Amino acid sequence: MQLLPGDLFMLLAILLWAGYSWMLARPPAHFRGDARPTWNWAEFLLVQMLFGTAWATLAAGIEAPLTTTTIHWTPAVIAALLYVAVGPSLIAYRAWGLGVGTVGPTVATFFANLTPVFAGVLSAALLGEAPRWYHGAAFALIAAGIVVSSVTSKKT
């Protein structure tokens, strides 16, 4: 097995996401009760989105002169960009934050583990990609992992 830079970035992203989810349910003392800062979720998320946009713009500016590929702007491309900007970037983060805050990171993680299943179902429904045997195997492994992790061990 050989880890590539993208694999390492993905592992870092997983670690950071776990920390983010943990902090949503168990904020430090200076973020609890009356000590909680007065900003609201929309303002905080807006700042995160602005930083993300700045970094993406910088990366696109660096990439543009290095490639001959051009973007063919169509209504479908614009609709896809708007979906990504509103769906996963705004609504999903708000829903995740509410979910983790309500049920805690343990229960919310079950749904995070189902992300590949949702992706497979959506690719079949929206893109017409037929499911294959490995999709079923992946679903079985995910379901088994959820079942195994939800069973409490009994000490004798």
N, CA, C and O of each residue as an XYZ file, in Angstrom:
624
protein
N       0.841     -1.176      0.000
C       0.000      0.000      0.000
C       0.887      1.239      0.000
O       1.911      1.290      0.681
N       0.481      2.217     -0.763
C       1.234      3.463     -0.836
C       0.266      4.632     -0.663
O      -0.709      4.761     -1.404
N       0.548      5.474      0.318
C      -0.270      6.659      0.534
C       0.211      7.786     -0.361
O       1.398      8.113     -0.386
N      -0.706      8.366     -1.082
C      -0.403      9.496     -1.944
C      -0.779     10.787     -1.222
O      -1.488     10.733     -0.217
N      -0.332     11.929     -1.696
C      -0.671     13.186     -1.015
C      -2.179     13.375     -0.829
O      -2.610     13.871      0.212
N      -2.981     12.990     -1.818
C      -4.432     13.118     -1.681
C      -4.979     12.261     -0.547
O      -5.909     12.664      0.152
N      -4.391     11.062     -0.364
C      -4.812     10.190      0.735
C      -4.521     10.845      2.076
O      -5.338     10.791      2.996
N      -3.353     11.463      2.179
C      -2.980     12.120      3.427
C      -3.881     13.325      3.703
O      -4.246     13.580      4.851
N      -4.238     14.060      2.654
C      -5.174     15.176      2.830
C      -6.534     14.664      3.288
O      -7.190     15.286      4.124
N      -6.953     13.530      2.739
C      -8.243     12.960      3.140
C      -8.202     12.517      4.598
O      -9.164     12.737      5.334
N      -7.112     11.900      5.026
C      -6.983     11.506      6.431
C      -6.994     12.728      7.346
O      -7.604     12.703      8.415
N      -6.319     13.794      6.925
C      -6.342     15.035      7.700
C      -7.757     15.606      7.758
O      -8.196     16.072      8.809
N      -8.469     15.571      6.636
C      -9.842     16.073      6.614
C     -10.731     15.269      7.556
O     -11.575     15.839      8.248
N     -10.549     13.952      7.587
C     -11.341     13.108      8.488
C     -11.062     13.474      9.935
O     -11.982     13.587     10.745
N      -9.797     13.656     10.253
C      -9.417     14.021     11.617
C     -10.007     15.380     12.006
O     -10.540     15.534     13.105
N      -9.913     16.348     11.121
C     -10.463     17.676     11.407
C     -11.985     17.640     11.519
O     -12.557     18.325     12.367
N     -12.645     16.852     10.675
C     -14.103     16.741     10.746
C     -14.524     16.104     12.065
O     -15.502     16.532     12.679
N     -13.795     15.091     12.500
C     -14.104     14.455     13.788
C     -13.960     15.468     14.927
O     -14.805     15.526     15.820
N     -12.898     16.258     14.894
C     -12.713     17.288     15.918
C     -13.805     18.337     15.877
O     -14.292     18.776     16.919
N     -14.188     18.736     14.687
C     -15.272     19.718     14.522
C     -16.564     19.180     15.112
O     -17.247     19.878     15.861
N     -16.901     17.944     14.779
C     -18.133     17.336     15.284
C     -18.085     17.174     16.800
O     -19.087     17.387     17.483
N     -16.932     16.801     17.320
C     -16.780     16.652     18.774
C     -17.012     17.995     19.469
O     -17.705     18.066     20.484
N     -16.431     19.048     18.916
C     -16.563     20.364     19.526
C     -17.994     20.897     19.441
O     -18.406     21.683     20.294
N     -18.761     20.483     18.423
C     -20.153     20.908     18.339
C     -20.951     20.414     19.537
O     -21.797     21.133     20.071
N     -20.677     19.185     19.955
C     -21.434     18.592     21.060
C     -20.825     18.905     22.423
O     -21.532     18.920     23.431
N     -19.535     19.151     22.458
C     -18.845     19.395     23.732
C     -17.959     20.640     23.634
O     -16.733     20.540     23.660
N     -18.587     21.806     23.522
C     -17.773     23.018     23.400
C     -17.016     23.305     24.698
O     -17.445     22.890     25.775
N     -15.892     24.013     24.594
C     -15.166     24.379     25.806
C     -16.015     25.302     26.690
O     -17.018     25.860     26.244
N     -15.599     25.447     27.932
C     -16.382     26.207     28.913
C     -16.671     27.632     28.443
O     -17.752     28.159     28.707
N     -15.720     28.263     27.751
C     -15.938     29.646     27.325
C     -16.897     29.759     26.135
O     -17.128     30.863     25.641
N     -17.456     28.644     25.669
C     -18.464     28.655     24.617
C     -19.812     28.113     25.105
O     -20.705     27.876     24.291
N     -19.975     27.915     26.406
C     -21.206     27.336     26.951
C     -22.045     28.386     27.661
O     -21.531     29.357     28.216
N     -23.362     28.158     27.625
C     -24.293     28.990     28.378
C     -24.182     30.466     28.067
O     -24.132     30.863     26.902
N     -24.142     31.289     29.121
C     -24.083     32.740     28.949
C     -22.745     33.211     28.400
O     -22.643     34.320     27.876
N     -21.719     32.375     28.518
C     -20.398     32.750     28.016
C     -20.291     32.560     26.504
O     -19.294     32.953     25.898
N     -21.317     31.959     25.892
C     -21.289     31.710     24.447
C     -21.210     33.041     23.701
O     -21.934     33.981     24.029
N     -20.337     33.121     22.702
C     -20.233     34.364     21.918
C     -21.569     34.720     21.275
O     -22.421     33.854     21.073
N     -21.744     35.987     20.957
C     -23.031     36.463     20.465
C     -23.227     36.263     18.964
O     -24.306     36.558     18.449
N     -22.208     35.767     18.246
C     -22.422     35.579     16.821
C     -23.415     34.452     16.590
O     -23.572     33.563     17.428
N     -24.077     34.499     15.456
C     -24.992     33.406     15.146
C     -24.381     32.512     14.070
O     -23.358     32.851     13.473
N     -25.004     31.395     13.836
C     -24.428     30.398     12.940
C     -24.263     30.927     11.526
O     -23.285     30.592     10.857
N     -25.200     31.750     11.054
C     -25.135     32.229      9.682
C     -23.929     33.150      9.473
O     -23.254     33.068      8.447
N     -23.662     34.020     10.440
C     -22.507     34.906     10.335
C     -21.207     34.109     10.356
O     -20.295     34.371      9.573
N     -21.134     33.145     11.251
C     -19.930     32.324     11.360
C     -19.708     31.526     10.076
O     -18.583     31.436      9.584
N     -20.775     30.949      9.538
C     -20.658     30.179      8.310
C     -20.308     31.080      7.135
O     -19.567     30.668      6.242
N     -20.824     32.295      7.121
C     -20.491     33.236      6.064
C     -18.988     33.519      6.052
O     -18.373     33.553      4.987
N     -18.406     33.718      7.207
C     -16.962     33.958      7.284
C     -16.196     32.737      6.766
O     -15.218     32.883      6.034
N     -16.638     31.544      7.142
C     -15.986     30.332      6.641
C     -16.091     30.254      5.118
O     -15.124     29.901      4.443
N     -17.263     30.582      4.582
C     -17.460     30.521      3.136
C     -16.606     31.570      2.421
O     -16.097     31.314      1.330
N     -16.447     32.738      3.024
C     -15.609     33.766      2.407
C     -14.143     33.324      2.354
O     -13.463     33.531      1.349
N     -13.662     32.709      3.449
C     -12.295     32.180      3.433
C     -12.158     31.083      2.373
O     -11.169     31.046      1.640
N     -13.140     30.200      2.295
C     -13.103     29.137      1.291
C     -13.102     29.698     -0.123
O     -12.374     29.215     -0.989
N     -13.920     30.719     -0.353
C     -13.971     31.350     -1.670
C     -12.640     32.009     -2.011
O     -12.172     31.924     -3.146
N     -12.038     32.658     -1.034
C     -10.739     33.300     -1.277
C      -9.682     32.266     -1.656
O      -8.927     32.474     -2.606
N      -9.621     31.155     -0.922
C      -8.631     30.115     -1.235
C      -8.911     29.473     -2.588
O      -7.983     29.201     -3.349
N     -10.195     29.226     -2.896
C     -10.547     28.620     -4.180
C     -10.199     29.566     -5.331
O      -9.727     29.125     -6.379
N     -10.432     30.861     -5.137
C     -10.094     31.849     -6.159
C      -8.586     31.895     -6.374
O      -8.118     31.961     -7.510
N      -7.832     31.862     -5.289
C      -6.368     31.846     -5.401
C      -5.901     30.614     -6.169
O      -5.061     30.715     -7.063
N      -6.451     29.444     -5.817
C      -6.058     28.206     -6.502
C      -6.433     28.263     -7.980
O      -5.651     27.837     -8.829
N      -7.619     28.784     -8.298
C      -8.042     28.898     -9.694
C      -7.150     29.873    -10.448
O      -6.831     29.648    -11.616
N      -6.748     30.954     -9.787
C      -5.856     31.920    -10.424
C      -4.492     31.339    -10.724
O      -3.881     31.674    -11.738
N      -4.013     30.475     -9.857
C      -2.728     29.813    -10.094
C      -2.861     28.752    -11.178
O      -1.962     28.582    -12.002
N      -3.985     28.039    -11.176
C      -4.189     26.950    -12.127
C      -4.449     27.447    -13.546
O      -4.021     26.808    -14.508
N      -5.139     28.571    -13.692
C      -5.557     29.056    -15.010
C      -4.413     29.167    -16.018
O      -4.554     28.675    -17.137
N      -3.294     29.788    -15.669
C      -2.238     29.883    -16.684
C      -1.488     28.559    -16.921
O      -0.721     28.446    -17.877
N      -1.706     27.576    -16.067
C      -0.986     26.312    -16.194
C      -1.721     25.278    -17.040
O      -1.179     24.207    -17.312
N      -2.942     25.583    -17.456
C      -3.733     24.617    -18.218
C      -4.387     25.286    -19.410
O      -4.623     26.495    -19.415
N      -4.675     24.485    -20.415
C      -5.352     25.016    -21.597
C      -6.853     24.743    -21.556
O      -7.588     25.137    -22.462
N      -7.297     24.075    -20.516
C      -8.711     23.750    -20.379
C      -9.507     25.013    -20.068
O      -9.104     25.828    -19.239
N     -10.632     25.160    -20.743
C     -11.502     26.301    -20.469
C     -12.848     25.797    -19.953
O     -13.251     24.666    -20.223
N     -13.513     26.641    -19.225
C     -14.834     26.303    -18.706
C     -15.866     26.681    -19.750
O     -15.863     27.803    -20.257
N     -16.742     25.755    -20.069
C     -17.837     26.012    -21.005
C     -19.071     26.304    -20.165
O     -19.745     25.390    -19.691
N     -19.360     27.598    -19.987
C     -20.469     28.018    -19.141
C     -21.784     27.697    -19.824
O     -22.075     28.189    -20.914
N     -22.556     26.879    -19.175
C     -23.894     26.517    -19.654
C     -24.853     26.670    -18.477
O     -24.406     26.771    -17.334
N     -26.137     26.688    -18.727
C     -27.082     26.737    -17.608
C     -26.900     25.561    -16.644
O     -27.088     25.720    -15.438
N     -26.540     24.397    -17.157
C     -26.336     23.237    -16.285
C     -25.125     23.431    -15.374
O     -25.167     23.049    -14.205
N     -24.053     24.018    -15.895
C     -22.860     24.276    -15.075
C     -23.182     25.302    -14.000
O     -22.783     25.136    -12.848
N     -23.885     26.340    -14.357
C     -24.258     27.369    -13.386
C     -25.180     26.783    -12.316
O     -25.026     27.080    -11.131
N     -26.135     25.952    -12.731
C     -27.040     25.313    -11.767
C     -26.261     24.400    -10.821
O     -26.546     24.361     -9.624
N     -25.286     23.668    -11.348
C     -24.471     22.784    -10.504
C     -23.668     23.601     -9.496
O     -23.574     23.217     -8.330
N     -23.094     24.712     -9.922
C     -22.335     25.567     -9.008
C     -23.245     26.163     -7.927
O     -22.862     26.228     -6.759
N     -24.427     26.589     -8.311
C     -25.368     27.122     -7.324
C     -25.788     26.043     -6.331
O     -25.924     26.312     -5.138
N     -25.992     24.826     -6.824
C     -26.344     23.726     -5.929
C     -25.231     23.492     -4.907
O     -25.498     23.368     -3.711
N     -23.983     23.433     -5.381
C     -22.856     23.197     -4.480
C     -22.715     24.347     -3.484
O     -22.390     24.126     -2.318
N     -22.961     25.569     -3.944
C     -22.827     26.724     -3.061
C     -23.900     26.743     -1.978
O     -23.632     27.174     -0.856
N     -25.098     26.287     -2.293
C     -26.198     26.379     -1.332
C     -26.423     25.061     -0.595
O     -26.567     25.062      0.627
N     -26.455     23.954     -1.301
C     -26.771     22.656     -0.689
C     -25.713     22.183      0.288
O     -25.878     22.337      1.498
N     -24.627     21.610     -0.215
C     -23.606     21.064      0.692
C     -22.882     22.137      1.505
O     -22.453     21.870      2.627
N     -22.742     23.330      0.963
C     -21.941     24.337      1.650
C     -22.696     25.105      2.713
O     -22.074     25.609      3.648
N     -23.976     25.213      2.612
C     -24.729     26.013      3.567
C     -25.754     25.171      4.327
O     -25.700     25.061      5.552
N     -26.671     24.589      3.593
C     -27.750     23.838      4.239
C     -27.200     22.616      4.970
O     -27.611     22.331      6.095
N     -26.280     21.896      4.345
C     -25.752     20.680      4.973
C     -24.996     20.997      6.256
O     -25.150     20.284      7.248
N     -24.183     22.047      6.259
C     -23.451     22.400      7.480
C     -24.407     22.799      8.599
O     -24.204     22.432      9.756
N     -25.436     23.542      8.256
C     -26.405     23.939      9.282
C     -27.139     22.713      9.824
O     -27.317     22.573     11.035
N     -27.563     21.832      8.925
C     -28.263     20.626      9.357
C     -27.346     19.738     10.197
O     -27.778     19.174     11.202
N     -26.087     19.614      9.790
C     -25.135     18.803     10.559
C     -24.940     19.382     11.951
O     -24.969     18.653     12.942
N     -24.743     20.694     12.025
C     -24.554     21.344     13.320
C     -25.757     21.166     14.227
O     -25.600     20.893     15.417
N     -26.957     21.318     13.683
C     -28.166     21.106     14.483
C     -28.283     19.652     14.917
O     -28.639     19.364     16.060
N     -27.982     18.740     14.002
C     -28.083     17.316     14.324
C     -27.113     16.896     15.406
O     -27.496     16.213     16.355
N     -25.862     17.297     15.274
C     -24.857     16.940     16.278
C     -25.199     17.579     17.614
O     -25.056     16.956     18.666
N     -25.657     18.839     17.563
C     -26.032     19.518     18.804
C     -27.228     18.879     19.478
O     -27.344     18.919     20.703
N     -28.125     18.286     18.693
C     -29.343     17.692     19.245
C     -29.121     16.268     19.739
O     -29.486     15.939     20.868
N     -28.519     15.415     18.895
C     -28.403     13.992     19.255
C     -26.991     13.590     19.662
O     -26.780     12.479     20.148
N     -26.019     14.487     19.467
C     -24.642     14.174     19.829
C     -23.877     13.555     18.676
O     -24.474     13.076     17.712
N     -22.557     13.566     18.776
C     -21.728     13.082     17.670
C     -21.828     11.580     17.444
O     -21.611     11.115     16.325
N     -22.150     10.814     18.475
C     -22.209      9.359     18.312
C     -23.317      8.960     17.357
O     -23.085      8.183     16.431
N     -24.511      9.475     17.565
C     -25.635      9.141     16.688
C     -25.436      9.766     15.310
O     -25.716      9.130     14.294
N     -24.957     11.001     15.272
C     -24.754     11.682     13.990
C     -23.744     10.944     13.121
O     -23.860     10.946     11.896
N     -22.759     10.315     13.744
C     -21.741      9.586     12.994
C     -22.349      8.445     12.196
O     -21.853      8.120     11.117
N     -23.409      7.830     12.702
C     -24.057      6.762     11.933
C     -24.484      7.285     10.562
O     -24.337      6.593      9.554
N     -25.008      8.498     10.531
C     -25.454      9.056      9.265
C     -24.273      9.458      8.394
O     -24.347      9.344      7.170
N     -23.203      9.918      8.988
C     -22.003     10.233      8.218
C     -21.458      8.974      7.554
O     -20.963      9.027      6.428
N     -21.549      7.844      8.247
C     -21.082      6.583      7.673
C     -21.939      6.136      6.503
O     -21.489      5.344      5.676
N     -23.153      6.626      6.421
C     -24.040      6.264      5.316
C     -23.839      7.132      4.075
O     -24.510      6.917      3.066
N     -22.939      8.099      4.126
C     -22.708      8.985      2.987
C     -22.398      8.215      1.706
O     -22.963      8.553      0.665
N     -21.522      7.187      1.720
C     -21.287      6.447      0.473
C     -22.542      5.743     -0.042
O     -22.726      5.611     -1.252
N     -23.394      5.297      0.859
C     -24.641      4.654      0.435
C     -25.532      5.680     -0.260
O     -26.079      5.409     -1.329
N     -25.678      6.862      0.352
C     -26.480      7.911     -0.272
C     -25.903      8.303     -1.631
O     -26.653      8.523     -2.582
N     -24.584      8.392     -1.728
C     -23.941      8.743     -3.000
C     -24.243      7.693     -4.065
O     -24.517      8.037     -5.215
N     -24.194      6.421     -3.693
C     -24.502      5.357     -4.651
C     -25.944      5.391     -5.113
O     -26.230      5.221     -6.298
N     -26.850      5.613     -4.172
C     -28.274      5.681     -4.523
C     -28.536      6.880     -5.427
O     -29.259      6.769     -6.418
N     -27.945      8.031     -5.084
C     -28.148      9.222     -5.910
C     -27.516      9.080     -7.292
O     -28.073      9.570     -8.274
N     -26.356      8.416     -7.383
C     -25.746      8.235     -8.702
C     -26.599      7.324     -9.569
O     -26.685      7.517    -10.781
N     -27.237      6.322     -8.947
C     -28.141      5.455     -9.714
C     -29.389      6.227    -10.135
O     -29.842      6.109    -11.274
N     -29.940      7.014     -9.220
C     -31.183      7.730     -9.513
C     -30.983      8.897    -10.476
O     -31.782      9.093    -11.393
N     -29.922      9.668    -10.270
C     -29.744     10.887    -11.057
C     -28.887     10.710    -12.304
O     -29.097     11.395    -13.305
N     -27.921      9.793    -12.248
C     -27.003      9.617    -13.373
C     -27.275      8.350    -14.166
O     -26.684      8.134    -15.224
N     -28.167      7.515    -13.656
C     -28.490      6.286    -14.356
C     -27.401      5.222    -14.273
O     -27.377      4.296    -15.084
N     -26.509      5.345    -13.308
C     -25.454      4.348    -13.142
C     -26.017      3.122    -12.438
O     -26.549      3.213    -11.331
N     -25.893      1.987    -13.091
C     -26.435      0.755    -12.518
C     -25.583      0.297    -11.345
O     -24.355      0.307    -11.430
N     -26.225     -0.107    -10.246
C     -25.460     -0.646     -9.111
C     -24.747     -1.937     -9.510
O     -25.236     -2.703    -10.340
N     -23.599     -2.158     -8.911
C     -22.818     -3.369     -9.166
C     -22.666     -4.146     -7.863
O     -23.105     -3.692     -6.807
N     -22.054     -5.298     -7.942
C     -21.932     -6.166     -6.772
C     -21.182     -5.484     -5.640
O     -21.525     -5.667     -4.472
N     -20.155     -4.696     -5.974
C     -19.357     -4.063     -4.923
C     -20.130     -2.975     -4.184
O     -19.797     -2.650     -3.044
N     -21.156     -2.409     -4.818
C     -22.002     -1.463     -4.094
C     -22.764     -2.190     -2.986
O     -22.884     -1.693     -1.866
N     -23.275     -3.374     -3.321
C     -23.964     -4.177     -2.316
C     -23.024     -4.611     -1.202
O     -23.391     -4.599     -0.027
N     -21.797     -4.999     -1.583
C     -20.812     -5.407     -0.575
C     -20.456     -4.228      0.336
O     -20.331     -4.393      1.549
N     -20.297     -3.052     -0.247
C     -19.980     -1.864      0.556
C     -21.119     -1.537      1.508
O     -20.887     -1.207      2.671
N     -22.348     -1.627      1.018
C     -23.494     -1.372      1.881
C     -23.531     -2.365      3.036
O     -23.784     -1.986      4.179
N     -23.279     -3.628      2.738
C     -23.284     -4.651      3.793
C     -22.201     -4.369      4.833
O     -22.442     -4.514      6.031
N     -21.012     -3.969      4.385
C     -19.929     -3.652      5.319
C     -20.265     -2.421      6.163
O     -19.984     -2.390      7.361
N     -20.857     -1.423      5.544
C     -21.246     -0.218      6.290
C     -22.305     -0.559      7.324
O     -22.206     -0.155      8.483
N     -23.323     -1.308      6.900
C     -24.384     -1.695      7.834
C     -23.819     -2.547      8.972
O     -24.191     -2.359     10.131
N     -22.927     -3.479      8.648
C     -22.317     -4.315      9.685
C     -21.502     -3.466     10.654
O     -21.543     -3.692     11.864
N     -20.767     -2.498     10.137
C     -19.994     -1.611     11.002
C     -20.866     -0.812     11.935
O     -20.530     -0.632     13.106
N     -21.991     -0.330     11.427
C     -22.921      0.420     12.270
C     -23.500     -0.481     13.349
O     -23.592     -0.082     14.510
N     -23.888     -1.691     12.975
C     -24.452     -2.626     13.955
C     -23.419     -2.976     15.018
O     -23.716     -2.943     16.212
N     -22.204     -3.312     14.584
C     -21.156     -3.700     15.533
C     -20.832     -2.539     16.478
O     -20.659     -2.750     17.679
N     -20.750     -1.324     15.946
C     -20.383     -0.185     16.803
C     -21.524      0.231     17.720
O     -21.288      0.896     18.729
N     -22.752     -0.146     17.391
C     -23.870      0.253     18.245
C     -24.179     -0.750     19.342
O     -24.930     -0.446     20.269
N     -23.608     -1.940     19.246
C     -23.824     -2.955     20.276
C     -22.923     -2.656     21.461
O     -21.711     -2.504     21.308
N     -23.516     -2.572     22.635
C     -22.711     -2.307     23.821
C     -22.080     -3.609     24.301
O     -22.718     -4.661     24.318
N     -20.847     -3.514     24.680
C     -20.170     -4.720     25.165
C     -20.517     -4.950     26.634
O     -20.609     -4.008     27.422
N     -20.706     -6.216     26.983
C     -21.034     -6.562     28.367
C     -19.789     -7.130     29.045
O     -19.199     -8.100     28.570
N     -19.406     -6.524     30.140
C     -18.249     -7.004     30.889
C     -18.699     -8.089     31.854
O     -19.686     -7.920     32.572
N     -17.977     -9.199     31.870
C     -18.357    -10.289     32.764
C     -17.435    -10.364     33.947
O     -17.605    -11.226     34.809
